Amino acid sequence: MVRTRRPAALAALLLGTALGLAVPAQARVTRIVIDARTTVTGQALAYEQIRGRAFGELDPADAKNAVVTDIALGVSADGKLRYEVPFSLTKPVDLSAASGFLWHDVPNRGGNVALGVVERGLGDIGLVSGWQADNAGSTVIPADRATGTNFWAAVPMARQGGQLVTGKVLGRIINQSGVASQPLVVSRASSPIPYLPASLDTTQATLTIIDKETVDGKVTVGGTVPSGDWAFARCDAANPFPGTPIDIDPAKLPSNLPVHVCVKGGFQAGKLYQVVYTGTNAYVLGAGLAAFRDVGSFFRYAQADDAGTPNPIASAVKGSAVRGVSQSGNMIRQLIYLGMNQDEANRRVYDGAWPQIAGRRVSANSRFALPDGTLELYQMGSEGAQWWVDWADTARGLPTRGIFTRCSASNTCPKVFEHFGSSEVYALKMTTEWVGTGADVDIPVTRNVRRYYVGSTTHGGGGGGFVHLPATTTGASCPGNNYGRGTLLANPVPLTQLINVLRLAMRDWVLQDKAPPPSRYPTLIGGTLVEPTQAAMGFPSGVPGIPASTFLPENFVWPVFDYDWGSGFNHADATGVPTQVPPTIKKVIPMRVPKVDADGNELGGVPTVLTMAPLGTYLGWNIGAAGFFAGQVCNYVGGYVPFARTRAERQQTGDPRPSLEERYVNHAGYVAAVREAARKAFEQGFLLAADRDSLVQAAEDSTVLK
């Protein structure tokens, strides 16, 4: 339930805000501490950075906080849940020179986000604050909090009757071999599973060997390791099984992470080991999301904290936007879905929101959730509505909802940019947002949402440039849990130029209500969004390095799974307590992908110079080279298959794609193609003039067909 405001109360609130008066006390940021001030160079205007910490409290009785899982199990004696988060403010020294625009950047896995020189040149203010509360990897809380450089959220662990709650936790060890123990990680070595076993007794846990998993969720079990043949321990050749038991004292977190598993005889290469155990130290993760909301609200609206410490940017903010990339963009979508663009004084926190390369909602508000997850098998993130408007989820039988459902009721929805690349389609299950779980109709976007799809790109975009044959012939490194390498080269198509456009467009939309470029993405009705088969896509046969088996359902396009996490889990909100771990797969949701042209490059997206004047086929997917994932889509990384230089070269390999010489004749012809592509992108509003000119110059300076 979302509170609504009576007209009289709303008028009083607006009057108080206009006069700069303090808002009556709410559960909120109550205190800030300034730890350091440093000078920021690189721009004409004098800038400084302020590093500090914010302390606040949440009231479980407030309907806007009730959505936080286990909030009542994390309260102090007075019934309030308390948190602490670090923040960083980058601002003009003289606030009278500030533009009035505030960017609130969401850290990705605890990392820093620097306010760019472009924003500083415009006089903008940058705010970064912690939100991820699982105290693992880069979100670890430093011993000396005043000198830490990462961003985290310190929240309580859930307790009942004074004791830590427990529950089932799943970990996976993939593609490892040898006698050494292996850590339990979420998606990569720097992201350990943050939950300790409640006991070292392996009879209370299971360790299963998986021989094979297909992309569409079919699992071949190879057996179960006897409880006496493995241990929660560290071991190596000098200290063999059973090794040294790990320390499971929650008071010693996170120094006793990651959790290690030691197997008698060692791990078999090319296998997956899946451990299910009873975990402890369940953080009240959703409190970190609420803390992020409160920090954003404080620096936008407050004059000072409860002790009188001034807000360093008081009265300087005219408009604001929250932005985040990948995991951080998913966090923004979850924040809005949970109604947290409304603060506890019923004000809109952010005027704009910019989730980048993010097509789901982060898993950060259920018991034992894994915010570092990347949608590998049995990881949360696609539960419930991923679309903006109210829409029926008929395939999963969930209520009609959208990301905007709660904020629409309170009139606090922001203006939204979302931009995606191709890897989000093939590995991060993004197109369900466009066509729903039925995958049979284009879900509309509202007038305050703009959607931009940059086709044929890798996750986060490539390095750009006009290089036909890169110096390295090594396949791209596949992200995630030990995927290894892909068979195809790294995809160079960048997102940089679109980001440069949208950065300015968001400011103009918020501050001046100037309309941004229209949405541009593939659609069913436009014929550019199709079934994920080679025939439907129109992908050419015979492209070197891409066998037809790539497009089989067991190898191609990670689908959304309709998981059953048990009756204690709210499958619409992705809140509550999952009791069925691993979950059963009730249904595989059909996916859609962009149609491609005769070269295999995607149609229907934002114009980009490198795909309009291509040097090869640019892919949002790659192919696993070896091990457990051999032959499958190699997680969320793209690929590149260069064209042959001459007709004779391509005929030798049977390449169906015209060669560079057949397309452009010579270097001058290629530069002319780049110039024309840049002109079109600029005229359509997707390229700045400076970027247009620099791209043409880069093409002239390149060695293509020289």
ABEGO torsion letter per residue (X at the ends): XBBBBBAAAAAAAAAAAAAGBBBBBBBBBABBBBABBBBBBGBABBBBBBBBBBBBBBBAABAAAAABBGAAAABBAAGBBBBBBBBBBBBBABAAABAGBBBBBBBBGGBBBBBBAAAAAAGBBBBBBBABAAGBEAABBBABAAABABBBBBBBBBBBGGBBBBBBBBBBBBGBBEABBBBBBAABAABBBABBBABABAAABBBBBBABBBAAGBBBBAEBBBAAABBBBBBBAABBOAEBBBBABAAAOAAAOBBBBBBBGEBBBGBBBBBBBBBBGBBBAAAAAAAAAAAAAAAAABABBAAGBBBAABGABABBBBBBBEAAAAAAAAAAAAGAABBAAGBBABABBBBBGBABBBBAABBGBBAABAGBBGBBGABEBABABBBBBAAAGBBBBBAAAAAAAAGABBBBBBBBBAAAAAAAGAAAAAAEAAGABBBBBBAABBBBBBBGBBBGEBAEEBBABBABABBBBBBEBGAEBBABBBBABBAAAAAAAAAAAAAAAAAAGBBBBBBBBBBAAAGABBBBBAAAAGBBBGBBGBBAAAABAAABEBBBBBBBAEAABBAAAGBEBBABOBBBBABBBBBBBBBBBAAGBBBGBBBBAAAABBAEBBBABBBBABEAABGBBBEBBBBBBBBBABAAAAAAAGBABBBAAAAAGBAAAAAAAAAAAAAAAAAAGABBAAAAAAAAAAAAABABGX
